[in-house]
Amino acid sequence: MPEEKHIVLVLGMHRSGTSMIAEALASGGLHVASKLIAADPQINARGYWEDEELVAINEDLFASLQSSWFDLQPLAENFWKSPELDSLRERAKSHLHKEYGAAETAVIKDPRLSILLPFWLPLFAELGFNVSALIVSRHPLAIAASLARRDQLPQDYSLLLWLKYQRELAKYSSKFDSALIEYDAALQDLVGTINTALQSLPGNPPIKAIDLAIADVSLQHCKANSEAAGSIAKRVVDCYQQQLQGNNVDWESVSALDAEDYTQLLSNMAMDLVRSSGKQVEIGELHSYAQKIVQQRDLELSAANSSLKDQGKLLQHAENVVLERDQQLKEAATVLSEAREQRDEMERRLSGLYKRLQASIIGRLALRLIDRK
């Protein structure tokens, strides 16, 4: 096993371009996990470049903490010290040793790490890994658009989630060397942007030739709106611009919401519920349409059967009608099944988001009342 073991973490908010950076590092010769999460042609056509077992550990960690990657609530203070996480710690150490222990320089990418760094950093140190990070930053409105496309998250909710990820990264990134990579700059000059960032890290991890096809602009499905509408969006975009300019941002302060912000967020959530109701109306119309097709084919079958009593020569025609009806029934059943699944998934997501938002608002208002007393 090499004396010096280096891990480059690729951190940042979900949908910020971390997959592109991780793939570029892998193409440049850095070690990646032997089993990665499969690519999704609709979302990440070139792959997520995420260690499947490490992501599973992070998901189990969130579940143990009764949280998730999209939870706006901060994790409990010193959560990583809980004895209840001992089994996950051992599982994580075993995986790191097995997957990365023999590698001189490896890359690990998972946006969840941005929130769960306090759990992982002691494990890296215990196993003798030198850790540095590339933090990928993308325009938050583009991220929100991408999350709306993939997960149907409301814009303001995604923006507040972006603030949370930046706040947690700022809190713990001081414990290791890191460099910021701007997504749009990387799209224009992938090699130059990555090499500039790596040169600022200790040891300057060696990179071979990077596959330029990785920076495929055609895969950029979502872009930022030209203007930020609403107080939350304006605040977040201002923070993003300050971040790119290298200015210090008080993430704790800008993450605090006032009454106007809560009103805006609730209003937008209500509009999303209205739009969801419209989707359910569309599903109902599809259901009615399918029923009409079934009734129409039943009438055709009945007419065919009556005709067969007098005309044996129509037997073949009736059989064709039956086959056509069966095919249309199957297609209608498929439409109904997919529509119901979409409706149920949408209702689960909106219900979960609404409950978390409600809990967040009540908690913050309670804290404010206590502070005022």
C-alpha positions in Angstrom: 0.0 0.0 0.0 1.5 3.4 -0.9 2.7 5.6 1.9 1.0 8.6 0.5 -2.7 8.2 -0.3 -4.6 11.1 -1.7 -8.4 11.5 -2.2 -9.9 14.4 -4.2 -13.5 15.0 -3.2 -15.8 16.5 -5.7 -18.3 18.5 -3.7 -21.2 20.8 -4.4 -25.0 21.0 -4.7 -26.9 18.4 -6.6 -27.1 19.2 -10.4 -24.2 21.6 -10.2 -21.9 19.8 -12.6 -20.0 17.5 -10.1 -20.5 14.5 -12.4 -18.7 16.3 -15.3 -15.7 17.2 -13.0 -15.5 13.7 -11.5 -15.6 12.1 -15.0 -12.9 14.5 -16.1 -10.6 13.5 -13.2 -11.3 9.8 -13.8 -10.4 10.2 -17.5 -7.2 11.9 -16.4 -6.1 8.8 -14.5 -7.5 9.2 -11.0 -8.9 6.0 -9.4 -12.7 5.7 -9.2 -14.8 3.1 -7.5 -15.1 -0.3 -9.2 -18.9 -0.1 -9.1 -20.5 3.1 -10.0 -24.2 4.1 -10.1 -25.6 3.4 -13.6 -26.0 6.3 -16.0 -29.5 7.7 -16.7 -30.1 8.6 -20.4 -32.7 11.2 -19.4 -30.8 12.8 -16.5 -27.1 12.0 -16.6 -26.4 10.4 -19.9 -22.6 10.3 -19.3 -23.1 8.8 -15.8 -23.2 10.0 -12.2 -19.7 8.9 -11.4 -20.8 8.1 -7.9 -19.5 5.1 -5.8 -22.6 2.9 -5.4 -21.7 1.6 -2.0 -20.6 5.0 -0.6 -23.9 6.6 -1.8 -25.8 3.7 -0.2 -24.0 4.4 3.1 -24.9 8.1 2.9 -28.5 7.2 2.2 -28.6 4.9 5.2 -26.9 7.6 7.3 -29.6 10.1 6.3 -32.3 7.5 7.2 -30.7 6.9 10.6 -30.8 10.7 11.2 -34.4 10.9 10.0 -33.3 13.2 7.2 -32.6 13.2 3.5 -30.5 15.0 0.9 -33.3 17.4 0.2 -34.2 18.2 3.8 -34.0 21.9 4.5 -33.6 21.3 8.3 -30.0 21.2 9.5 -28.7 18.0 11.0 -28.4 17.7 14.7 -25.2 19.3 16.2 -22.4 16.7 16.5 -24.6 14.1 14.8 -21.6 12.2 13.7 -20.6 11.3 17.3 -23.7 9.3 17.9 -23.0 5.7 19.0 -26.0 4.6 16.9 -23.9 5.3 13.8 -21.1 2.9 14.9 -22.1 0.1 12.5 -22.2 2.6 9.6 -18.8 3.9 10.6 -17.3 0.4 10.5 -19.1 -0.3 7.2 -17.7 3.0 5.7 -14.1 2.3 6.9 -14.2 -1.2 5.5 -15.4 0.1 2.1 -12.8 2.9 2.0 -10.0 0.6 2.8 -11.1 -2.0 0.3 -12.0 0.4 -2.6 -9.3 3.1 -2.2 -6.6 1.7 0.1 -4.3 0.6 -2.8 -4.8 3.8 -4.9 -2.2 6.6 -4.9 -4.8 9.2 -5.9 -8.5 8.7 -6.1 -11.6 10.8 -6.7 -14.9 10.5 -4.8 -18.0 12.3 -5.9 -21.3 12.5 -4.1 -23.1 15.8 -3.4 -24.4 14.2 -0.2 -20.9 14.5 1.2 -21.3 18.2 1.3 -23.8 17.7 4.2 -22.1 14.6 5.7 -18.5 15.7 5.8 -18.3 15.6 9.6 -19.0 11.9 9.5 -16.4 11.1 6.8 -13.5 13.3 7.6 -12.4 11.4 10.7 -12.6 8.2 8.8 -10.4 9.5 6.0 -7.9 10.6 8.7 -8.0 7.4 10.6 -7.2 5.4 7.4 -4.3 7.8 6.4 -5.9 9.5 3.4 -4.8 13.1 2.6 -8.0 14.8 1.6 -8.5 17.8 -0.7 -11.6 18.9 -2.6 -12.9 20.6 -5.8 -16.1 22.5 -5.0 -18.2 22.9 -8.0 -20.4 26.0 -8.2 -23.2 26.6 -10.7 -25.8 29.3 -11.1 -28.4 28.4 -8.4 -31.3 29.3 -10.8 -30.0 26.7 -13.3 -29.7 24.2 -10.5 -33.3 24.9 -9.4 -34.5 24.5 -13.0 -32.7 21.1 -13.2 -34.2 19.9 -9.9 -37.6 21.0 -11.1 -37.1 18.9 -14.2 -35.7 15.8 -12.3 -37.5 15.9 -8.9 -40.4 18.4 -9.4 -39.0 20.6 -6.6 -40.3 24.2 -6.4 -37.7 26.8 -7.4 -37.6 28.6 -4.0 -37.3 25.3 -2.2 -34.3 24.3 -4.4 -32.7 27.7 -3.8 -33.0 27.3 0.0 -31.5 23.9 -0.4 -28.6 25.4 -2.3 -28.1 27.8 0.6 -28.0 24.9 3.0 -25.4 23.1 1.0 -23.2 26.2 0.7 -23.5 26.8 4.5 -22.5 23.3 5.4 -19.6 23.4 2.9 -18.3 26.7 4.3 -18.6 25.3 7.8 -16.4 22.2 7.2 -14.2 23.0 4.2 -11.8 24.9 6.3 -10.6 21.5 7.6 -9.0 20.6 4.2 -7.6 22.3 1.2 -10.1 23.1 -1.5 -10.5 25.0 -4.8 -13.7 26.4 -6.4 -14.6 25.4 -9.9 -17.3 27.4 -11.8 -19.4 25.2 -13.9 -19.9 27.5 -16.9 -16.1 28.2 -17.0 -15.5 24.4 -17.0 -17.8 23.9 -19.9 -15.8 26.4 -22.0 -12.3 25.2 -20.9 -12.5 21.9 -19.0 -8.8 21.1 -19.0 -7.7 24.7 -18.1 -10.2 25.1 -15.4 -9.4 21.8 -13.7 -5.7 22.2 -14.0 -5.8 25.6 -12.5 -7.9 24.3 -9.6 -5.6 21.3 -9.0 -2.5 23.4 -9.0 -3.8 25.2 -5.9 -4.0 21.9 -4.0 -1.1 20.4 -2.1 0.7 17.7 -4.0 -0.9 18.9 -7.3 -2.6 15.5 -8.1 -1.2 14.2 -11.4 -3.6 14.4 -14.3 -3.1 12.8 -17.7 -5.0 13.8 -20.9 -8.7 14.7 -20.2 -11.4 13.6 -22.6 -12.7 16.9 -24.0 -16.0 15.2 -25.1 -16.9 15.2 -21.4 -17.7 19.0 -21.6 -20.7 18.4 -23.9 -22.8 21.6 -23.9 -25.7 19.7 -25.6 -26.2 17.8 -22.3 -26.8 21.1 -20.5 -30.6 20.9 -20.4 -31.3 23.7 -17.9 -30.0 27.2 -17.8 -30.5 30.1 -15.4 -33.3 32.7 -16.1 -32.0 36.1 -17.0 -33.4 37.7 -13.9 -34.0 36.5 -10.4 -37.7 37.1 -9.4 -38.6 37.2 -5.7 -36.7 38.0 -2.5 -35.3 34.4 -2.0 -34.0 34.2 -5.6 -32.4 37.6 -5.5 -30.7 36.9 -2.2 -29.4 33.5 -3.4 -28.1 34.9 -6.7 -26.3 37.7 -4.9 -24.6 35.1 -2.7 -23.6 33.1 -5.7 -22.1 36.2 -7.4 -20.2 37.1 -4.2 -18.9 33.5 -4.1 -17.5 33.7 -7.6 -15.8 37.0 -6.9 -14.0 35.4 -4.0 -15.8 37.4 -1.3 -16.6 36.0 2.1 -20.3 35.3 2.5 -22.0 35.0 5.9 -24.0 31.9 5.0 -25.6 31.6 8.4 -27.0 35.1 8.1 -28.3 34.8 4.5 -29.9 31.5 5.2 -32.2 33.1 7.8 -35.8 33.6 6.4 -38.0 36.5 7.3 -41.8 36.7 7.2 -41.8 37.9 3.6 -39.7 34.9 2.5 -42.0 32.5 4.3 -45.0 34.1 2.6 -43.4 33.8 -0.8 -42.4 30.2 -0.3 -45.9 29.2 0.9 -47.4 31.0 -2.0 -45.2 29.2 -4.5 -45.9 25.9 -2.8 -49.6 26.6 -3.1 -49.3 27.3 -6.8 -47.5 24.0 -7.2 -50.3 22.2 -5.5 -52.8 23.9 -7.9 -50.7 22.8 -10.8 -50.6 19.3 -9.3 -54.4 19.3 -9.2 -54.4 20.2 -12.9 -52.3 17.2 -13.6 -54.7 15.0 -11.7 -57.6 16.4 -13.8 -55.6 15.5 -16.9 -55.2 12.0 -15.5 -58.9 11.8 -14.9 -59.6 12.8 -18.5 -57.2 10.1 -19.7 -59.1 7.6 -17.6 -62.4 8.7 -19.1 -61.0 8.4 -22.6 -59.8 4.9 -21.9 -63.2 3.9 -20.6 -64.8 5.3 -23.8 -62.5 3.2 -25.9 -63.4 0.1 -23.9 -67.2 0.9 -24.3 -66.8 1.5 -28.0 -65.0 -1.7 -28.6 -67.6 -3.6 -26.5 -70.3 -2.2 -28.8 -68.3 -3.3 -31.8 -67.9 -6.7 -30.4 -71.6 -7.0 -29.6 -72.5 -6.0 -33.2 -70.0 -8.5 -34.6 -71.4 -11.3 -32.5 -75.0 -10.5 -33.7 -73.8 -10.5 -37.3 -72.0 -13.8 -36.8 -75.3 -15.5 -36.0 -76.5 -14.9 -39.6 -73.2 -14.6 -41.5 -70.5 -17.1 -41.0 -68.3 -15.3 -43.5 -67.9 -12.4 -40.9 -66.1 -14.7 -38.4 -62.6 -13.5 -39.5 -63.6 -9.9 -39.3 -65.0 -10.4 -35.8 -61.7 -12.0 -34.7 -59.8 -9.0 -36.0 -62.0 -6.7 -34.1 -61.4 -8.7 -30.9 -57.6 -8.6 -31.4 -57.7 -4.9 -32.0 -59.8 -4.3 -28.9 -57.5 -6.4 -26.8 -54.5 -4.4 -28.0 -56.2 -1.1 -27.3 -57.2 -2.3 -23.8 -53.6 -3.2 -23.1 -52.5 0.3 -24.3 -55.3 1.9 -22.2 -54.3 -0.1 -19.1 -50.7 1.0 -19.6 -51.7 4.6 -19.8 -53.8 4.3 -16.7 -51.1 2.6 -14.8 -48.5 5.2 -15.7 -50.8 8.0 -15.0 -51.7 6.6 -11.5 -48.0 6.1 -10.7 -47.2 9.7 -11.7 -50.1 11.0 -9.6 -49.1 8.9 -6.6 -45.5 10.0 -6.9 -46.4 13.6 -7.2 -48.7 13.4 -4.2 -46.0 11.8 -2.1 -43.4 14.4 -3.0 -45.7 17.3 -2.5 -47.0 15.9 0.8 -43.4 15.4 2.0 -42.3 18.8 1.0 -45.3 20.4 2.6 -44.8 18.6 5.9 -41.1 19.5 6.0 -41.8 23.1 5.1 -44.5 23.3 7.7 -42.2 21.9 10.4 -39.4 24.3 9.4 -41.7 27.3 9.5 -43.2 26.3 12.9 -39.8 25.7 14.3 -38.3 28.9 13.2 -41.3 31.0 14.3 -41.2 29.3 17.7 -37.5 30.2 18.0 -38.3 33.8 17.0 -41.0 34.0 19.7 -38.6 32.6 22.3 -35.9 35.1 21.2 -38.4 38.0 21.5 -39.4 36.9 25.1 
